[in-house]
């Protein structure tokens, strides 16, 4: 499958975000949430799109990050960046502890194991009402200004730029990781996991590193959501959120960093629009879009854009 130049398209995506901020000042909260969805989708794509691990419980790390940031704020640690650091670190530690269970076995066993992990964390959070608030969640915490300067306002300006800054940092980090020798090794494991041990690649260690980094970034996304909304709920650990991140990755194009960002944005816009049009049957619209992205637009948005760019280059003599 043809790929997109991630650097150039990354700049275009950043410019599009700034233009959206200028043209859509009444939708800053939605735009900030789209950035958070993109961070979460990028964390999952590192697993599925680059390491070839399909997970049905990735929302566990998202929820861990959200509750960690909420608990730190509730304890008086109101600086958002400290909350991000704590959430990222704890999510990474939990993911690292779980790697011996997750990375072994085949794809089917990993599906079942990650699904079970997701359910365990969800039920644990639901039972620990003294810590998480149970089904009611944690709404009663305050988040301080970013760096002591930028307070979160009602219109969502600070939240938008805060989420966008984190997204840019994650985008740059994952671009460097996926283009490094480690990223190339992950791609080799995705393509042929049996051949990589024959050339001396430490398969288990590479998968453990990918799973740990993926969990850390998912926790980071959850922390940003909790801080910008000042709310953490057990739904953040639920299966629905794990299924949604798989849909974002599929719609955008698994394995393409800019494509996944576009897929997350498209999913967020569609979900917001369809739920407003039909609060009861909006899942049907998302299902149809997912089927089109799988059976009609091979490679998702990234695949369609890559084909279009290639056709334009041939048309105007830019590529032979």
N, C-alpha and C positions, 0 to 999 in steps of 0.2 A: 504494500500500500504506500502511495506517495505521502510524504510528510510535509508539514508546513515549517517555514523558518520561524522558530520560536522567538528569536530576539526581535526581529522586525515587527512581528505580530504583537509581541508584548508591548512595544511602544504604542502601537495602534490601539490596543485595549486600554492602556493607561490614558491616552488622549480621549478615547470614547467615554471613559469614566468621568473625566473632567468636564467634557462637553455635556454629559448627562446631568452633572451637578449644576451647570449653568442653565440648562434648558428645562430641567424638571425639579425646581426647588421645593415643590410640594410633595415630592416622592423620595426625599432623602432617606427616610427610615427604610423604605423598600430597597433602595440602592445599597444601603449599608448591609442589609440582610443578604443581598445578592453577593456581595463581597465575602461574607461569612460562608455562604454556601459554596463559593468557589474554593475557599481555603479547605473546607471539609472534603470537597470532591478531589482536590489535588492530593490530599493525604491518602484517600482511598486509591486513587489512580497509581500511586507509587506501588501499591500492592498488586492490584489487578493488571494494570497496563504495563508495568515494567518488570515486576517479579513473578507475575502469573499466579498470584494467590487470590482466590475469590473468597471473600469473607461476608458472612451474614450477620455479624455482630460488631461491626466497626463503630456503631453508635455508642458502644460502651465507653470508648475513650473520649468521645465527644461529650458524653454526660459526665465522665470523671473530671474533665477539664472545667466544665460549667460549674459543677458543685464545688470544686476546689477553689475557683475564683470567688464564688459566692461565700463560702465559709471563711476565706481569708478576709474578705470585705466585712463580713459579719463580726469577725474577731478584731476589727479595727485597722487592718492593713488595707487602707483605701487606695493606695497608689496603683493604678491599673497595670502598669508595667511589671510591678512585683507580683500581682495576681497572675499575669500571663506567664511569668517565669515559674511560679509555683505550680500552676496547672500543667504546663508543658513538662516540667520535671517529673511530677507524679505520674502523668499519663505515660511517659517514657519508661519509668520504672515498672509500672504495671504491665506494659507491653513486653518489656524484657523478661519479666518473671514468667509470662505466659508463652514465650517463644518455644520452650522445649515441647509444649503440648501442641502448638499450632503448626510448626514448620514440618513436623514429621508426618508420614503417611502420604496418601494421594489426595487428589482434589476433592473427592467425595467425603473422605474423613475430615478434611479441613472445613468443608461446608458445615458438617454436623457439629464439629468441635466449636467453631466460631459462633454458630447459632446458639449452642448451649451456653457459651460464655456470655453472650448478650443477654440471654434470659436470666442467668444467675445474677448478673450485676443489676438488672432491672428489678428483680424480686428483692435483692438485698437492699437497694435504695428504697423500695416501697415499704419494706419492713422496718427500716431504721428511721422511724418518724422523728425521733429525738435529734437526729443529725440532719436529715434531708427534708423533713416536713412531710414525707410520704407523698400521697396523692395531691396534697395541697401545694407542694413545692416550697421554695424559699423566696418570698417576695420582699422580705423586710431587711434589706441591706443597702448601704449607700456606697457609691463608688466616687472616689475623689477625682479632681482634675488630672488630666494626663500631664505628667512632669510638673505638676503643681500650677500649670498655666491655663490649660484648656478644659473647661468644665463641660460636661455633657448637657446639652441644651434640649429643650422640648422639641425643637424642629428637626433635630438629628444631624446638624452640621458636623459637630465634633465626632459623633459616632460614625458618620460616613467616612471622614478622612482617617479616623483611627482604624477602621476596618480595612480601608483601602491601603493604608501604609503596611499593615500586617500582611495583606494579600500580596503586595509588591515584594516584600521581604521573602515570603514563602515561594513565590514564583521564581525569584532569582536563585534562591537556595536550591530548589528542586531542579532548575535548569542546569546548574553546575553539577549537582549530584548525578543526574541522569546522563550527562555528557562525560563524566569521569570514567576511569577504568572500572570502578565499582558499578556504575550505571550500565556499562556495556556488559559486565558479567551478569547483572540482573536480566538484561535483555536476552542473553544467551540461555539463562535458566528458563525464561519464559518460552523460548523457542524450542529448546531441547534439553530438558533437565537431566536426561540420562547421559548425554555426551559431555556435559561440563565436568563431572568428576574425572572423566578420562584424561582431561587436559590439566588436572591438578587444581581445579577451582574448589575452594571450600564452600560447598553448597549450603550446608546448615548455617554456617556463620554469616554468609551473605543474606540468606533469608531472614535470619534473626535480626540483623542490622536493619534490613528494610522494614520489617514488622515493627521494630522499636521506633524508628524514625517516623513511620506512618502513624503510629499511635500517638507520638508526641505532637505531631502537627494537627491531628484530629482533636486532641485535648486543647491545643491552642485555639482552634476554631470555636470549640464549646465555651472557652473562657471569654472570648470576644463577644459571643452572643449573650452570655450571662451578664457581662459588664454593661453592654450597650442597652439591654432591655431591663436590667436590674431584676432579673427573675431567673430562677433555675428550677426545672421540674423534671420528674422522672421520665416524662415523655422524651426527653433528650437522649435517654438510653434505650428507647424502645426499638422494636423491630422495624416499625414504619420508617424511622429515620435511616436505618441501615439500608432498607430497600430503596429509599429515595436517593441515597448517594450512589447506589449502583445505577439507577436510572440516569442521573446526571452524567456519570462517566460514559454510559452507553450512548446517550444522545450527543454528547460532545465529541466523542471519539477516543476510545481507550488507548492510552499510550501517547497521546498528544497533550502537552501541558497547556498551550493556548486553546486547543479544542475543548479540553475539560472545563476551562474557565468559561468559554462560550456556552457550553452545555449546561453548566450550573446557572448561568444568567438566564438562559432560555427556559430552563425548568422553573426557576423562581418566578419569572414573568408569567409563564403559562399557568402555574399553580395559583397565583394571585388573581389572574384574569378569569380563569375557569371557575374558581371557587366563588367569585363575585357573580358570575353569570348563572351558575347552577350549584348552589351550596351542597346539594345532595348527590349529584351525578358527575362532579368534576373529575373524579378518578377515571371515568370512561374516556374523556378527552386526553388525559395523560397516557392512558394505555394505548390509544390509537397512535399518538405521537411516538411512543416507544417502539411500536410495531413497525412504523414507517422507517424509523432510524435503523432498525435491525435488518429489515427485508428489502427496503427500497434504497435508502441512502446508506450504502455500505461504508463503514468507517465513521458514521455520524457526521456532525457538522465539519469536523476537521477533514474527513475524507472528501466530503463534497467540495470544500474550499480548495483542497489540494488539487482535485481534478479540474476545477475551474481555473485555478492559477496556471496549471500546466497547459490547459487548452489555450489560454490567452498568450502564453509564451510562444506556443507553436504558431498561433495565428499571426503574431507580430514579429516572429523571428527571433524571440529572446532566448529560445532553447531549441536544440536540434533533436 
